[in-house]
Structure formats: C-alpha cells, structure tokens
C-alpha cells in the first residue's frame, strides 16, 4: 500500500471510529434492594428520592406500604403507608407532591378505582384529591406543564381507551379524546406531547405507539415499538423515550422482555440498547440526576415479586 492510499485508509477508519467513540455508552448498576419484594407498584422520583408505592407482594396480596430510596445513602426506608392496599396504580410528581392515580383496591383485579391520592413529603400525609372521571387500573400517566394526563387502563375485564387530564392547581379533571387503541399495562411519556406506548389489548401485547398533540387535541400513530410488551417502564431522558422490561415474550420460558428500546421522536424511529441486568415486568421507573432507577417487579411472567433494585445510566466512553 503506497503512502497516499495508506493515508486515505487511515482517514476513512477515523471517520468511522471517532463518531462512535464520542457517543455515550449505557450500563446497569446494582443498588440497595427494596426492604420488601413488590411488583405492579407506582414508581416515581420526587424531591431527589425514588418512591415505590403499594403493589403486590410475593403471595399476590395488595400492599399499603410505601418505600423511599435515598440515592446519596443508597438505602431504603418506609414512610407513611397508603390508606388502603392498592396495586397497578400510576404515580406522578408535580412540584414535589406525589400523586397516585387509579389502580385496583385490595388484592384482586375486580375493584378498579378512580381515586387519586396525594402524598406530601414535608408532612408525611396522604390526602384524597378529585377522582378521575372513570375507574381504571393498569393505566399510565404523564406530566406536562404541571398537569397529569391519565391514559388507558383496565376495567371490568376489558382494556379501555379512556383519556383525561388533571389540573393540579384547580383539583379538577377534564375528559379528553379517547386513545385510538384500547390498551392496559401500557406506558406514557411527555416529550412534550403525550406518547402512549405498547401495552396489551384484552390480553394480547401491542406494538402500536400513539401520540397525542396537546395543542390540537388529536391523536396520531407514530413508529411502532420493535418488541411488543406490557407491564414495562418508560422514561423521557434527554428528549428520547427509554423503555425497559415487560412481559409477554413467547420465546423465553420466563415470559420476560429483555430488550431495552429507545425512541427518537425527532427521527421517528426506534433503536435497541443493552438488555436489562435483571429483566423484570410489573415495574415503574424514577429518573433523577442522570440515572433511571427501576426497583422491584417480577422475575417471571405473572407473580414472582422481587426486591432487586437496579439503575440504568449513560457514561462517556
């Protein structure tokens, strides 16, 4: 190879390698486990702490207990319990207050609720707020401009397309145009429009992803998720949607979804990232200080609650 061809070869290799080297890589870290195994709970970051609220224990019994993770100390502690056992409720943070929306009361899937509870960390008290227009569990919520959007869910044995918004300042709900596709065990993220992702319809996992334009108040379809999943977690990090875990994998004996998939709303496409360190379903996620915390969940399809706690992070090469 003469000198000129060698220089061209080196330049081409640098052109290919340097962009990849400049990209951040992801990794998983193991953290202090929950003090009690739980799945199907509400998970959210509030005031720099991660909350795991209610859910189901190893025997499938509904939980009242609430745990809070302190990232600086890598430890969990219990705070004021819920007034009643709740599972499959959705959790959100608005200005330092934890809101728990809907869910199922007790230990069964028969008693979907429309109740909304607010937890005030400063006083350690739970208070009832205005109820949702309809009862539903296994729903998803997203926060945009200090309002909580509640989408989809499950009621009376069927998936629903219910959609409503909660004005926190006015303590008032308003019904919105229903989601085009009925679904439960879905996830929702604000980017800032509301993205409703995957989930299942009457027991079957879906690949559909739908976007609600808050200004125009209309729904539209966007790129489908590569791996249909339900009972998973999703987070907006840096304007992209990160999805983790879930169940409904027919190709694995545990029924779990291992793939982490990321949606870029600008490019309108998905990409696959590293597998979860410990795949789980029945999970939620809290995002704080560049890390996505995923406590608990189940380590096989159905009931198998765990206390495992891991976090996903991006690191420079």
N, C-alpha and C positions, 0 to 999 in steps of 0.2 A: 504494500500500500504506500503510494507516494505521499509526500508531506501535505499536499493540498487535499487529497482525499481523506487523509487522517484528520485534518482539521475539520472538514465537513462532517465526518463521522462523530467526532467529539462534540461538535456544536449540536448535532441532532440529538445525541444522547442527553446532553444537558437540557435541551429544550423539553425532552420527555420527563426527565427526572426531577428537575427543580420545582415545577408546579406541584408535583405530588409531595415533595419534601416540605413545601410551605403549608400544606394542608394540615389541619389538626386531626389527631387520631383519638379514638374513643377507647375507654377502658371501664371495667367494672371493679368496684371495691366492696369488700365485705365490712359491715359495720355492726355495732352492738345490736343483738336481736331484740325483738319485742319481748315484753315481760310475759305475754300470754299469746299463744297462737290464735290467729284470726284471719278470716277471708271475707270478701264481699262487704268490706267496710268503706266508710268515707275517708279519703286521704287528701290532705291539703297542707300547704305551708302558710303559716300565719305568724307574723312578727318574728321571722327568723327561726321558727321552730316547725317541726313536722308533726301533724296530728293524725292519729289513727282512731277513728270513731266508730264504735259499735261493731257490727259484723256478725259472723258466725264462728263458733268455736269448733274444736275437733269433732264434737258429737253433733254438730249442726244446730246447736242451740243459739238463739239470739242473744247478743251481748248489749249490756248497758255501759260497760266500761270504756274509758277514753284514755289513750296513752299519748304522751307528747315526747318527741325526741329533741334533745339539746345537741345540735351539731358540734358546738365548741367543746363539750364534755364527752361526746359520744356515749350518751346514756339516755334511757327512757325513764319516765316517771308517770304515775297516774294523776289525773286531775278529776274534777267533778264529773261523776257519771251522768249519762243521759237519764232523763225522767222515765224512760221506758226502753225495753230492748228494741233495737232497730237494725236491720240489715238491708243491703242493696240500696242504701240512701246515697245521695250525691252531695259532696262537700265543696264549698267555695269560700274564698276570702274576699271581703270588701272592707277596705280601710281598717284592717286589724281586727275585724269581727268574723268569727267562723259561722257560716250558715250551713245547716244540714237540711236537705230538701228531699221530701218524699221518702220512699223506702217501704219495707214490709215490717209490720209490727210483730213482735214475738219471734217465733221460730219457723213459721210457715210462710208460704207464698200466696196465701189466700187473702191476707188483710193489707192490701196496698193502702197507703195513707197519702193525704195531701198536706200533711202538717209540715211546717217549717220552723225549725228551732235555730236560735242564735246563741252562740256562746261568746261571752265577753271575758277574755283572758284576765283583764285587770281585776275584775270582781270574782271570777271563777264561777259565774252563774249562767244557767241556761234559761232562755225566755222564749215563749211562743211568739211567732210573728204571723202575719196574714197568710192563710193557707193558699196553696195553688188552686187554680180553677178546677183541676181534675186530680183524682187519685192515681198514683203510679209509683212503682218501684223499678229498679234496674234501669233507671234513666241516666242522663248525662247533663251536666251543667257547664256553662262557660261564662266568664265575666267580661263585659265590655262596657267601658265608660260608667263604672260603678253600678251597673245593672246585671242581674243574674238571668241568663237565658237557660230555660229548662226544656230539654228536647227528648222525645221518645219515651220508652219505658214499657212496662208490662202491667196488665190489669185484667183480672177475671179470666185468666188463662190465655190471653192474646197479647201480641205486640201492638203498640199504639204509635200514632204519629203526632200526638199532642205536642204543642209548642207554645210556650208562654214566657213572658219577661216580668221580672220582679224589680220594681223601683224601690231600692232600699230606703232612700230618703223619705219617700211617701208611704212606705209599708203597704204597697199596692201591686197586685198582679194584673197583667193585661194579656188576653189571649192573642196569639199571632197566627198567620197562615200555617196550617199543618205541614209537617215534613212530607215530601212526596212518597217516601218509602217508610212503611211501618217498621219499627225495629226496637229491640231492647238489648241490654248489655252492650251498648254502644259507648263511644267516647265523643266528646265535643271539645273544640278548642276555638278561641277567638284569635284571629290573625290580621286585621280586627274583625272581619266578617266571621260569622259563625260556621264552623266546619263540623258536620256530623259524619262520623267515620264508622264504617263497617257495622259490627253488632250482628244480631240474628233476628230473623222474622219467623215467628211461630216455630222455633227450634232449629232453623237452618241458618248457618252463617252466611253473611252477605259480603260482597266486595264493593258495593256501592258507597260512594262518598258524595255528599251533597253540601252545597254552600248556600248560606242564607245571606243575601245582601241587606244589611241593616237599613241602609238609606232608602232603597227601593222597595223593601219588604217583599222580595221574591226569592224563590229557591231555584237553584240550577245544579246540574250534575257536573262534577269535576272528575279528574282521573281516578279510576278505581284503585283500591289498595291491592298490591300483588297477592297478599295472603289473607283471605277472609278470616276474621277472628271475632270472638266475643269474650266478654269478661276481661278486658285488657286495659292498659293505661295509656294515656296520651298527654303530651305536654307541648306547649309552644316555647321553644328555646331559640332565640335569635331569629324569629320570624319564620321558623320552619317547624313542622309538626313531627314529633318523635313518638312512635308507637312501640309498645313493649308487651310481649307475652300474649296471653289469652288461651282459649280452649277451642276444641273442635277440629283437631288435627287427626284425620283418618289414617295417617301413615305412621303414627307412633303409638305405642301401647299406652302411654300415659295421657294421650289426647291433647298434649300441650303444643302451643305455638312457640317455637324457639327464636324465630327471626325478629330482629329489630328493623323496622322500616320507617323511612323518613320522607316526608312530603315537602316539596319546594313549591309554594303557591305561585311564585313568580314564573318559574319554568313549567309549572303544571305537570310535574312528574314525580314518581317515587324512586327511591334507591334503597338498597339493602345494606344494613350495617352489621356489626358483630352480634352474635347470639347473646341472650341474657346469660349471666353467670349461672343463675339458678332459674330456669324457666318456671313461670307460675301464672295462674289465672285468678280471677276474683280479686284483682289488685287495683290500686289507685297510685297516683304519684304526686309528690310535692317538689316544686322547683325552688331552690334557694342557692344563691351565691355560686352559680355556675354548675351546680350538681342536681341531678334528678334522683330523688330518694324514693325507693319502692319497698315498703315494708310488707311483710306477711303475704297473704294469698294462699293458694293451694298448690301442692306439688304434683297433683294429678287431676284429670278432669273429674268434676263432681266435688265431693267433700274430702279434703285432706289438708286442713288448715296448718300453717307453719308459722314459726316466729322469725324465720330468716329475714334479714334486712340488708339490702344491697343498694348501692348508688352507681349511677352512670355519669361519667364525666368526659369532657373533651380535654385533651392535653396537647401541647405543642410537641412536635417531633424532636 
